[in-house]
Amino acid sequence: MTDPVRSRILVVGLVGLWSLFVTIVPIPAITISPAAPILTVPTTNSPTSSADQPRIVAFGDSLTAGLGVGAAESYPAQLQRRLENLGYHYRVVNAGVSGETTAGGVRRVAWVLKSQPAIVILELGANDGLRGLNPRQTQVNLERIIQQLQQAKVTVVLAGMKMPPNYGVEYTKAFEAIYPALAQQYRLKLIPFFLEGIAGSSKLNQADGIHPTAEGYRLIVDKILETVQPLLKK
C-alpha cells in the first residue's frame, strides 16, 4: 500500500470513528498531550456565594473540557446553568484536560481534591481505548482514582465509555465491561454510556466525528442530570 493511500484511510478512520466497522490498525489518541490543567468555574448568577456552595467537579478528558465548543457550551457550563434553573446551589468545576488518559488522571487526583468536591463526575478512559491500551490497566487506573476519591469522602459518579466496533469484538467487550464492574464493586452511580445517543450522529458531533456539538452536550447534560439529581440537596 502506498503512503498516500494509507494516509487517506487513516483520515477517514478518524473523521468517521464511531460509524466505521473496518480499519487497519487502532486509531491513536485524537487529542494533543495534556497541557497544564486549569480549573474552570462556569459563571453563576446564584445568590449564594460560590465559595459557600458545594462543588461538583467534572473530572475528565477533552469530552469534559469541551474541545471545539465555546467554554459556555461545554457540559460542565451547561450543567451549571441547568442546576441553577432547577434551584440547586452547586458550583460546577470543569477539570477536563484534552488528551488525558486514566494514567494522567491518577496523577491529577490530589489536584482535583484541592477544590474539596462533594461530587466528582469521572469521565476517563476514551483516550486509553483509542490508543488500544490494555483494558485491564485502564481498570486498575480508574480503581486507583475511585479509591482516592472515596477515601476523601467524595461521591463518585462514573461515566461509562465504549469503543467503536472497528476495534474488534474482544477488545470492545473488555473495554465496555470496565465501567459496570467498577460501579458494582465500589457502589457508584453509573452513567452507562457518556455519549449515548450522540456517538455516530453527524448532527450532534463536530467535524471530527468524536467531540459533541453544543446541542450534543445539552443532551449529555440531560442524561447526567438523571443520575446526579438524586444526589443533590436544595
C-alpha atoms as one frame of an Amber mdcrd trajectory, in Angstrom:
protein
   0.000   0.000   0.000   1.366   3.414  -0.942   1.741   6.190   1.634  -0.944
   8.460   0.029  -3.492   5.620   0.146  -2.566   4.789   3.752  -2.985   8.463
   4.726  -6.427   8.659   3.189  -7.554   5.560   5.070  -6.346   6.909   8.403
  -8.017  10.278   7.843 -11.329   8.620   7.022 -10.932   6.408  10.087 -10.550
   9.435  12.324 -13.413  11.503  10.952 -15.899   8.639  10.912 -14.598   6.910
  14.029 -17.933   5.880  15.516 -19.518   4.809  12.234 -16.737   2.681  10.708
 -16.766  -1.091  11.106 -13.415  -1.917   9.485  -9.995  -0.418   9.996  -6.395
  -1.472   9.587  -4.873  -0.502  12.910  -6.159   1.062  16.157  -6.559   4.821
  15.808  -4.198   6.808  18.019  -5.414   9.305  20.586  -7.306  12.113  18.954
  -6.129  14.984  21.118  -2.806  16.547  21.938  -0.861  15.749  25.074  -2.338
  17.317  28.204  -1.364  20.881  28.909  -1.022  22.254  32.397  -4.523  21.816
  33.884  -6.633  24.822  34.742  -9.737  24.554  36.883 -12.578  26.381  35.165
 -15.600  27.520  37.133 -18.624  28.465  34.982 -20.159  31.856  35.598 -23.064
  31.673  38.004 -25.863  34.070  38.886 -26.756  32.182  42.046 -27.498  34.410
  45.065 -25.441  32.073  47.245 -21.741  32.905  47.379 -19.856  30.482  45.135
 -17.327  29.998  47.923 -20.102  28.580  50.115 -21.574  26.252  47.510 -20.752
  22.539  47.467 -18.694  21.652  44.430 -19.304  19.196  41.636 -16.051  18.529
  39.795 -16.239  17.316  36.209 -13.045  15.255  36.004 -12.210  14.041  32.520
 -10.598  14.488  29.134 -11.491  16.596  26.074 -15.112  15.410  26.238 -15.343
  17.150  29.614 -13.113  20.090  28.720 -15.395  20.890  25.776 -12.845  20.737
  22.972 -14.138  22.563  19.903 -17.036  24.428  21.530 -17.132  27.670  23.485
 -16.496  27.473  27.214 -20.142  28.302  27.897 -21.269  25.309  25.811 -19.135
  22.643  27.477 -21.116  20.155  29.510 -19.930  21.497  32.919 -21.057  25.019
  31.982 -24.406  23.773  30.695 -24.820  21.626  33.806 -24.182  24.685  35.977
 -26.976  26.615  34.264 -29.386  23.705  34.420 -28.785  23.237  38.132 -29.406
  26.924  38.787 -32.645  26.803  36.790 -33.734  23.832  38.894 -32.975  25.677
  42.123 -29.807  23.799  43.128 -26.933  25.830  44.532 -23.844  23.943  43.458
 -20.607  25.136  41.929 -19.628  23.048  38.882 -15.888  22.937  38.227 -14.551
  21.961  34.801 -11.467  19.804  35.420 -11.273  18.397  31.908  -7.907  18.128
  30.165  -7.691  17.333  26.461  -5.703  14.194  25.733  -5.990  12.878  29.292
  -5.642   9.143  29.909  -6.540   7.260  33.053  -2.849   7.210  33.980  -2.819
  11.000  33.779  -5.991  11.054  35.839  -4.272   9.128  38.628  -1.610  11.826
  38.766  -4.261  14.560  38.961  -6.394  13.241  41.826  -4.618  15.247  44.531
  -5.023  18.379  42.423  -8.755  17.706  41.951  -9.210  17.167  45.686  -7.817
  20.641  46.390 -11.182  22.029  45.262 -12.874  19.974  48.024 -15.581  18.446
  45.829 -18.741  16.907  47.188 -19.307  15.027  43.942 -16.929  14.057  41.133
 -18.234  13.062  37.710 -15.428  10.827  36.462 -15.210  10.642  32.657 -11.942
   8.999  31.638 -10.812   6.074  29.521 -11.674   7.117  25.970  -8.086   8.019
  25.113  -6.865   4.740  26.601  -9.203   2.859  24.299  -8.405   4.903  21.204
  -4.737   4.097  21.759  -5.515   0.414  22.112  -4.199   0.217  25.666  -4.819
  -2.878  27.767  -8.327  -2.605  29.303  -7.031  -4.207  32.486  -4.599  -1.342
  33.022  -7.366   1.177  32.345  -9.481  -0.516  35.006  -6.611  -0.525  37.517
  -6.036   3.192  36.947  -9.718   4.008  37.362  -9.777   1.955  40.554  -6.908
   3.992  41.960  -8.749   7.219  41.160 -12.002   5.992  42.679 -10.295   4.715
  45.823  -8.559   8.031  46.460 -11.763   9.998  45.903 -13.791   7.744  48.182
 -11.117   7.897  50.866 -11.644  11.676  50.767 -15.400  11.122  51.270 -16.260
  12.224  47.747 -19.321  10.811  45.984 -18.212   9.437  42.616 -20.415   9.300
  39.538 -18.789   7.135  36.871 -19.340   7.887  33.198 -19.137   4.768  31.068
 -17.418   4.725  27.706 -17.447   2.412  24.704 -15.128   1.836  21.774 -16.322
   1.773  18.153 -16.819  -1.713  16.701 -13.799  -1.481  14.391 -11.616  -2.242
  17.422 -12.852  -5.815  17.402 -15.410  -7.695  19.480 -12.978  -8.944  22.109
 -11.468  -5.528  22.794 -14.722  -3.566  22.743 -16.430  -6.008  25.127 -13.496
  -5.994  27.547 -13.363  -2.190  27.480 -17.091  -1.657  27.916 -17.198  -4.103
  30.844 -14.801  -1.952  32.884 -17.406   0.595  33.929 -20.316  -1.518  35.219
 -17.816  -3.744  37.031 -16.299  -0.776  38.854 -19.714   0.722  39.576 -20.815
  -2.527  41.180 -17.583  -3.049  43.114 -17.452   0.463  44.545 -21.216   1.121
  44.662 -21.064   4.056  42.300 -23.766   5.845  40.381 -23.176   4.903  36.740
 -23.902   6.737  33.519 -23.833   3.622  31.286 -22.505   5.402  28.183 -21.471
   9.047  28.300 -22.120   9.521  24.556 -25.433   7.637  24.426 -27.498   8.993
  21.533 -24.595  11.226  20.465 -21.949   8.833  19.122 -22.264   8.331  15.385
 -24.559  11.324  14.841 -23.286  13.819  12.261 -25.695  16.445  13.599 -24.609
  16.120  17.231 -20.871  15.810  16.667 -18.293  18.191  15.320 -16.451  17.590
  12.046 -14.025  15.162  13.724 -16.908  12.777  14.373 -15.864  12.378  18.005
 -16.488  15.537  20.024 -20.087  16.685  20.578 -21.526  19.975  19.425 -23.195
  22.352  21.877 -26.502  20.575  21.196 -24.818  17.230  21.744 -23.585  18.412
  25.141 -27.085  19.604  26.004 -28.349  16.052  25.537 -25.436  14.697  27.566
 -26.400  17.005  30.425 -29.941  15.596  30.280 -28.507  12.126  30.938 -26.127
  13.362  33.622 -28.978  15.041  35.488 -30.934  11.782  35.580 -28.046  10.235
  37.501 -26.812  13.185  39.538 -30.041  14.888  40.597 -30.990  12.260  43.225
 -27.663  13.025  44.947 -28.330  16.753  45.274 -29.891  18.831  48.023 -31.705
  22.134  47.721
